[in-house]
Amino acid sequence: MSSPTTTTRSNTKSWSIYGRREITSKYDIKERIGSGAYSDVYRALRRSDGFPVALKEIHDYQSAFREIEALQTLHNSPNVVVLHEYFWREDEDAVLVLEYLRTDLASVIKEAKRGSGMSVGEIKRWMVQILLGVDACHRNSIVHRDLKPSNLLISDDGVLKLADFGQARILLEPGFVRSVDDLQHHEQNAPTQDNSFPSEQPEVITAVDDLRDQARVNQGQVIVNKEEFLRDMVEQKAKSSAMDDLDKDSNIHDGDISCLATCTTSEMEDDPLKGSYTYEPDGGEGSYGPLTSCVGTRWFRAPELLYGSTNYGMEVDLWSLGCIFAELFSLEPMFPGTSDIDQLARIFNVLGNLTEETFPGCSKLPDYKMISFCKIEKPLGIEACLPNRSPDEILLIKKLLCFDPTSRATAMELLHDKYLNEEPLPVPTSELRVPLTKCAPDEDSPGDWYDYRETGSDSDFDEFGGVNVTKTDTGFSIRFD
């Protein structure tokens, strides 16, 4: 049972948006359509003209900062959800005013499974739209880190858009990301922008409030801009909450310790429009924040992340694409692991063991020498997981689901792939079958696969019978039979 303090805090968070006059004066909030530990999403109508929007109230300040920064960077990308404006001030949660999209790719897959499946032309059109969105991210040095069908929202007319950038990071160089301290230093010449969106064509964003406004000097007095205010706010909150927010999954600093090392499921929340679960503190002044391995939903998480890598790039998104595309072909998740260890075991059963031959440098991954598996003599292969699919379709998946990150095909390479440019061609978006609403769990099957709810034991080891633990100079190693 929740403590009174916890219950009060939860209710306050859930209803705080209704008490914010600057929001309710502009938007008529209808109902909450999504909820998680770190965000709540509401459907609302703009009072001036009844235009529908989604209001995303984010309770985690770092997740809010990342999502705003990423969406502003990508505001001209047609396959990325539109950020119209946002509200954020000291001692209040950030509220993002987003494009309202009523369904997602998870619902498309579920409906196809219930019905007559998807045609090749439909699959190709979904793929092309996903690739265009991911390519826009990667061209802007943004790694999404949580690509999955429920984060790919769809408009009534069939346009697919990437959403939920709460875990996104902007890469500056391999293994490093932009920190809050670094934003002003790198963007001093960014133009000032308004924080409104047009009333005549609300679906097209032409200007958004920018974190990177210049400081203005008025009669010799410096007026602090929004970027400086938010930066100072983030710094102060980081200092005051560091002890409480050390890795919410494992209670260990996640910049140095991986999911596997803590032997926990280390999972994100179920809400499709959630914020980030993990606390990823930025470095000191003038430094870059560390990457963490505990990101993304397990079923779509790249092997290097499962082995604790904190030195990765956009290739982790490409692995997720492979899992999503395979699911479009089979209408079933490719690797539905019940724990991090089970996730690796499922991957190895299909692709074989992770070795220096298949991934040069893998032995240097943080957990590689700590977690080991018996040799898979006859891996199933992707062909066995995708029966009745063409050789070109199998080859496309193989270009993404490969151990070596440097061998994964980029989004742009796949857009030019023969498979997507030969008959049958992708159908027009107007011919796509779009569900009327987002799918909900079946009452008799609350853990159904399409919700990506990863239920089961909190321990990675409970479902394995043969476990051999050996002490080493640096700790221990675990071998699974």
BELCOR-V421688 format. One record per residue. N is the residue number from 0. PHI is phi in radians with two decimals (* if undefined). OMEGA is omega in radians with two decimals (* if undefined). Layout:
n: [N:N]
phi: [PHI:PHI]
omega: [OMEGA:OMEGA]
This chain:
n: [0:1:2:3:4:5:6:7:8:9:10:11:12:13:14:15:16:17:18:19:20:21:22:23:24:25:26:27:28:29:30:31:32:33:34:35:36:37:38:39:40:41:42:43:44:45:46:47:48:49:50:51:52:53:54:55:56:57:58:59:60:61:62:63:64:65:66:67:68:69:70:71:72:73:74:75:76:77:78:79:80:81:82:83:84:85:86:87:88:89:90:91:92:93:94:95:96:97:98:99:100:101:102:103:104:105:106:107:108:109:110:111:112:113:114:115:116:117:118:119:120:121:122:123:124:125:126:127:128:129:130:131:132:133:134:135:136:137:138:139:140:141:142:143:144:145:146:147:148:149:150:151:152:153:154:155:156:157:158:159:160:161:162:163:164:165:166:167:168:169:170:171:172:173:174:175:176:177:178:179:180:181:182:183:184:185:186:187:188:189:190:191:192:193:194:195:196:197:198:199:200:201:202:203:204:205:206:207:208:209:210:211:212:213:214:215:216:217:218:219:220:221:222:223:224:225:226:227:228:229:230:231:232:233:234:235:236:237:238:239:240:241:242:243:244:245:246:247:248:249:250:251:252:253:254:255:256:257:258:259:260:261:262:263:264:265:266:267:268:269:270:271:272:273:274:275:276:277:278:279:280:281:282:283:284:285:286:287:288:289:290:291:292:293:294:295:296:297:298:299:300:301:302:303:304:305:306:307:308:309:310:311:312:313:314:315:316:317:318:319:320:321:322:323:324:325:326:327:328:329:330:331:332:333:334:335:336:337:338:339:340:341:342:343:344:345:346:347:348:349:350:351:352:353:354:355:356:357:358:359:360:361:362:363:364:365:366:367:368:369:370:371:372:373:374:375:376:377:378:379:380:381:382:383:384:385:386:387:388:389:390:391:392:393:394:395:396:397:398:399:400:401:402:403:404:405:406:407:408:409:410:411:412:413:414:415:416:417:418:419:420:421:422:423:424:425:426:427:428:429:430:431:432:433:434:435:436:437:438:439:440:441:442:443:444:445:446:447:448:449:450:451:452:453:454:455:456:457:458:459:460:461:462:463:464:465:466:467:468:469:470:471:472:473:474:475:476:477:478:479:480]
phi: [*:-1.24:-1.23:-0.98:-1.11:-1.12:-1.09:-1.08:-1.10:-1.10:-1.13:-1.08:-1.11:-1.15:-1.91:-1.09:-1.10:-1.25:-1.67:-1.77:-1.05:-1.14:-1.59:-1.17:-1.26:-1.80:-2.30:-1.64:-1.38:-1.58:-2.75:-1.44:-1.97:-2.84:-2.63:-2.65:-1.14:-2.16:-2.84:-2.30:-2.14:-2.17:-1.52:-2.56:-2.09:-1.23:-1.13:-1.17:-2.58:1.31:-1.20:-1.31:-2.47:-1.95:-1.79:-1.87:-1.62:-1.87:-1.55:-1.88:-1.15:-1.21:-1.10:-1.10:-1.07:-1.13:-1.16:-1.09:-1.07:-1.16:-1.20:-1.17:-1.10:-1.78:-1.18:-1.74:-1.56:-1.16:-1.90:-2.26:-1.01:-1.50:-1.67:-1.37:-2.88:-2.60:-2.15:-2.81:-2.55:-1.02:1.18:-2.27:-1.23:-1.26:-2.15:-1.67:-1.66:-1.99:-1.01:-1.57:-2.19:-1.45:-2.46:-2.61:-1.19:-1.06:-1.22:-1.05:-1.12:-1.09:-1.14:-1.14:-1.18:-1.26:-1.77:-1.81:1.41:-2.17:-1.30:-1.07:-1.10:-1.16:-1.00:-1.11:-1.17:-1.08:-1.06:-1.03:-1.16:-1.08:-1.10:-1.13:-1.17:-1.16:-1.07:-1.06:-1.06:-1.21:-1.15:-1.76:1.04:-1.89:-1.81:-1.27:1.29:-2.61:-1.33:-2.88:-0.98:-1.31:-1.73:-1.93:-1.46:-2.35:-1.41:-1.07:-1.67:1.56:-1.47:-1.61:-2.41:-1.18:-2.43:1.03:-1.73:-1.14:-1.81:-1.19:-2.33:-1.69:-1.44:-1.76:-2.77:-0.92:1.51:-2.25:-2.36:-1.21:-1.73:-1.06:-1.08:-1.53:-1.04:-1.20:-1.08:-1.57:-2.22:-1.13:-1.78:-1.18:-1.25:-1.30:-2.28:-1.37:-1.91:-2.00:-2.25:-1.10:-1.52:-1.36:-2.28:-1.16:-1.37:-1.96:-1.47:-2.02:-2.83:-2.30:-1.10:-1.96:-1.12:-1.87:-1.06:-1.29:-1.20:-1.87:-1.93:-2.17:0.95:1.45:-1.87:-1.38:-1.72:-1.18:-1.58:-1.12:-1.09:-1.11:-1.08:-1.15:-1.09:-1.11:-1.12:-1.10:-1.06:-1.16:-1.17:-1.11:-1.17:-1.36:-1.98:-1.02:-1.21:-1.32:-1.79:-0.99:0.15:-1.16:-1.53:-2.02:1.06:-2.31:-0.91:-1.41:-1.32:-2.03:-2.10:-1.62:-1.06:-1.17:-1.12:-1.60:0.99:-2.15:-1.27:0.85:-1.75:-1.42:-1.23:-1.42:-1.00:-1.11:-2.03:-1.41:-1.70:-1.36:-1.48:-1.64:-1.65:-2.14:-1.10:-1.30:-1.27:-1.23:-1.04:1.43:-1.92:-1.87:-1.32:-1.36:-1.43:-2.18:-1.52:-1.53:-2.29:1.36:-1.46:-0.92:-1.10:-2.03:-1.56:-1.15:-0.99:-1.11:-1.24:-1.13:-1.66:1.58:-1.11:-2.09:-2.17:-2.30:-2.39:-1.21:-1.09:-1.16:-1.16:-1.19:-1.08:-1.03:-1.03:-1.03:-1.17:-1.16:-1.12:-1.09:-1.21:-1.11:-1.28:-1.78:1.09:-2.39:-1.11:-1.27:-2.32:-1.46:-1.18:-1.66:-2.80:-1.09:-1.16:-1.10:-1.06:-1.08:-1.07:-1.14:-1.11:-1.15:-1.09:-1.62:-1.76:1.61:-1.26:-1.47:-2.38:-1.09:-1.25:-1.56:-2.61:-0.97:1.67:-1.11:-1.15:-1.60:-1.09:-0.91:-1.85:-1.09:-1.47:-1.60:-2.05:-2.41:-2.22:-1.11:-1.15:-1.50:-1.23:-2.33:-1.06:-1.11:1.51:-1.13:-0.97:-1.21:-1.43:-2.21:-1.15:1.22:-1.71:-1.30:-1.00:-1.15:-1.20:-1.09:-1.11:-1.07:-1.14:-1.11:-1.21:-1.89:-1.59:-2.22:-1.11:-1.27:-1.00:-1.25:-1.61:-1.28:-1.19:-1.35:-1.05:-1.14:-1.05:-1.24:-1.08:-1.71:-1.13:-0.96:-1.01:-1.44:-2.12:-2.25:-1.13:-1.28:-1.32:-0.98:-1.28:-1.08:-1.03:-1.15:-1.67:-1.26:-1.54:-1.93:-1.04:-1.22:-2.43:-1.30:-1.19:-2.11:-1.07:-1.17:-1.07:-1.58:-2.59:-1.13:-1.82:-1.00:-1.11:-1.24:-1.50:0.98:-1.49:-1.84:-1.56:2.06:-1.14:-1.33:-1.67:-1.30:-1.87:-1.10:-1.54:-1.85:-1.46:-1.66:-2.23:-2.04:-1.78:-2.19:-1.28:-2.26:-1.12:-1.83:2.70:-2.73:-2.25:-2.20:-2.11:-1.90:-1.57]
omega: [-3.13:3.08:3.11:-3.14:-3.14:-3.12:3.14:-3.12:-3.12:-3.14:3.12:3.13:-3.05:-3.04:-3.06:-3.08:-3.11:-3.14:-3.10:-3.01:-3.11:3.11:-3.08:3.09:-3.13:-3.02:3.06:-3.06:-3.06:-3.13:3.07:-3.08:3.10:-3.11:3.08:-3.09:-3.03:3.06:3.00:-3.11:-3.10:2.94:-3.11:3.07:3.07:-3.01:-3.06:-3.08:3.11:-3.13:-3.10:3.09:2.99:3.08:-3.12:3.11:-3.04:-3.06:3.14:-2.98:-3.14:3.09:3.12:-3.13:-3.13:-3.08:3.12:-3.11:-3.12:-3.09:3.06:3.11:-3.03:-2.94:3.09:-3.08:-3.07:-3.14:3.02:-3.10:-3.05:2.95:-3.11:3.10:3.07:3.10:-3.13:3.07:-3.05:3.11:3.07:3.04:3.02:3.05:-3.13:3.06:-3.00:2.99:-3.14:3.12:-2.89:-3.09:-3.06:-3.09:3.08:3.12:3.08:-3.13:-3.13:3.13:3.12:3.13:3.12:-3.05:-3.03:3.11:-3.14:3.08:3.11:3.13:3.09:3.13:-3.12:3.14:3.06:3.13:-3.12:-3.13:3.10:-3.11:3.12:3.10:3.14:3.11:3.09:3.09:-3.03:3.07:3.09:3.09:3.11:3.02:-3.03:3.05:3.06:3.11:3.09:-3.06:-3.11:3.05:3.09:-3.03:-3.01:3.10:-3.13:-3.13:2.99:3.11:3.14:-3.11:3.07:-3.14:3.11:3.14:-3.12:3.09:-3.08:3.04:3.09:-3.06:3.05:3.09:-3.06:3.07:-3.12:-3.11:3.11:3.09:3.10:3.13:-2.99:-3.03:-3.07:-3.11:-3.06:-3.03:-3.06:-3.08:3.14:-3.11:3.06:-3.12:3.10:-3.12:3.10:3.04:-2.96:-3.13:-3.10:3.10:-3.01:-3.12:-3.13:-3.12:3.13:3.12:3.08:3.09:-2.99:3.07:-2.94:3.09:3.07:2.96:-3.13:3.12:-3.12:-3.13:3.05:-3.11:3.14:3.07:-3.08:-3.13:-3.06:-3.14:-3.13:3.13:-3.11:3.13:3.13:-3.14:3.13:-3.14:-3.11:3.12:3.13:-3.14:-3.05:-3.05:-3.05:-3.09:-3.12:-2.99:3.04:-3.04:-3.06:3.13:-2.99:-3.08:3.10:-3.13:-2.99:3.07:-3.08:-3.05:-3.08:3.10:-3.07:-3.08:-3.14:3.10:3.07:3.10:3.02:-3.05:3.05:-3.13:-3.06:-3.05:-3.12:3.14:-3.02:2.92:-3.09:3.07:-2.93:3.07:-3.10:-3.04:3.04:3.13:3.12:-3.07:3.11:-3.12:3.14:3.11:-3.14:2.97:3.11:3.12:-3.08:3.13:3.07:3.09:-2.92:-3.04:-3.07:-3.05:-3.09:-3.12:-3.13:3.07:3.12:3.07:2.94:-3.10:3.00:3.14:-3.05:-3.13:-3.04:-3.12:3.13:3.06:-3.11:3.04:3.12:3.08:3.12:3.12:3.14:-3.12:3.10:3.12:3.05:-3.14:-3.01:-3.04:3.05:3.09:-3.07:-3.09:-3.09:-3.10:3.11:3.08:3.14:3.11:3.11:3.10:3.09:-3.12:3.13:3.11:-3.11:3.12:3.13:-3.01:-3.04:-3.08:3.06:-3.09:3.08:3.11:-3.11:-3.13:3.13:-3.13:-3.09:-3.13:3.12:3.07:-3.01:-3.04:-3.04:-3.10:-3.13:-3.11:3.13:-3.13:3.03:-3.11:3.06:-3.05:-3.10:3.10:-3.06:-3.06:-3.11:3.14:-3.11:3.14:-3.12:-3.13:3.09:3.04:-3.05:3.09:3.12:3.11:3.10:-3.12:3.13:3.12:3.14:3.12:-3.13:-3.10:3.05:-3.04:-3.08:-3.11:-3.09:-3.13:-3.11:-3.14:3.11:3.12:-3.13:3.10:-3.13:3.08:3.10:-3.12:-3.12:-3.06:-3.08:-3.06:3.09:3.14:-0.14:-3.10:3.07:3.13:3.03:-3.13:-3.13:-3.13:3.12:3.09:-3.05:3.09:-3.12:-3.11:3.05:-3.10:3.08:3.13:3.02:-3.09:-3.12:-3.12:-3.05:-3.14:-3.08:-2.97:-3.00:3.07:-3.11:3.06:-3.05:-3.03:3.13:-3.08:3.05:-3.13:3.10:-2.94:-2.98:-3.06:-3.13:3.14:-3.08:-3.13:-3.13:-3.13:-3.11:3.08:3.09:3.14:-3.07:3.14:3.14:3.02:-3.09:3.13:-3.12:3.12:*]
